[in-house]
Structures are given as structure tokens and as C-alpha cells.
Amino acid sequence: MERRYLTIKEASKMLGVTPLTLRNWDKKGKLIAYRHPINNYRVYRLDQVELFLRAMESGTGNIVLQSKKLKIDFLED
């Protein structure tokens, strides 16, 4: 199963928040970002963003997604 990663801009658009909000959530541990191995930019796993979006839409309260620091391998298409 291939993991797809989103940039901070793509994730913020999907969630309907600003990139600054995502940066704050990352600092607070609410939605953890991974770091791109080359440029150290924040990237978000698509499955985690979708899970977070469903939790926001259902109004089930705060969801905290914890993750380990993982090496991300990017393959060119």
C-alpha cells in the first residue's frame, strides 16, 4: 500500500484551515507533520488528514494523531 503525502498547502486546503493553523496543531501535537528528508518541509500523510477531517466533521471532539519520526522515501513518478 503506497502512502501519499500532502504539502502543508494541500492539507490546509483539504481541512479548510490556514497553513499557520496546521503549524500550530503540529506544535501542540494535534495533527503531527512528517518532515521531508531533503528540504525539511512539513508533509502530512493523506490517510491521517482524512481521518482528522472525518473527526472534525462528525464533531466527536478533539482527535490527536501521534506519529513516530519516520524516514520518508519519495519516488518520482
C-alpha positions in Angstrom: 0.0 0.0 0.0 1.5 3.3 -1.1 1.4 6.2 1.3 0.6 9.6 -0.2 1.8 12.7 1.4 0.4 16.2 1.2 2.2 19.5 1.4 1.1 21.9 4.1 -0.8 23.9 1.5 -2.7 20.9 0.2 -3.5 19.7 3.7 -4.7 23.1 4.8 -7.0 23.4 1.8 -8.4 19.9 2.4 -9.1 20.8 6.1 -10.3 24.3 5.4 -7.8 26.0 7.7 -4.7 28.1 7.1 -1.2 26.7 6.9 -0.4 28.6 10.1 -3.2 26.7 11.9 -1.6 23.4 10.8 1.8 24.6 12.1 0.2 25.4 15.4 -1.6 22.0 15.5 1.8 20.3 14.8 3.4 22.2 17.7 0.6 21.2 20.0 0.6 17.6 18.8 -3.0 17.7 17.5 -2.0 16.8 13.9 1.6 15.7 13.6 3.5 16.5 10.4 6.3 14.5 9.0 9.4 16.2 7.6 10.6 15.9 4.0 14.0 14.3 4.1 15.7 16.7 1.7 14.2 20.2 2.4 12.7 19.5 5.9 9.3 20.9 4.9 6.2 19.7 6.7 4.3 17.0 4.9 1.1 15.2 6.0 0.0 11.6 5.4 -3.2 11.6 3.3 -4.8 8.9 5.5 -4.2 10.9 8.7 -5.6 14.1 7.2 -8.7 12.2 6.0 -9.1 10.7 9.5 -8.7 14.0 11.1 -11.2 15.6 8.7 -13.8 12.9 9.5 -13.4 13.5 13.2 -13.8 17.3 12.7 -16.9 16.8 10.6 -18.5 14.3 13.0 -18.0 16.7 15.9 -16.6 13.9 18.1 -14.3 16.3 19.7 -10.5 16.6 19.6 -8.5 13.9 17.9 -4.8 13.7 18.5 -2.8 11.9 15.9 0.6 10.7 17.3 3.3 9.5 15.0 6.9 8.5 15.1 9.5 10.2 13.2 9.9 8.1 10.0 12.1 8.2 7.1 10.1 9.2 4.0 11.2 7.9 0.7 9.9 9.9 -2.2 9.8 8.2 -5.6 9.4 10.2 -8.7 6.6 9.1 -11.0 
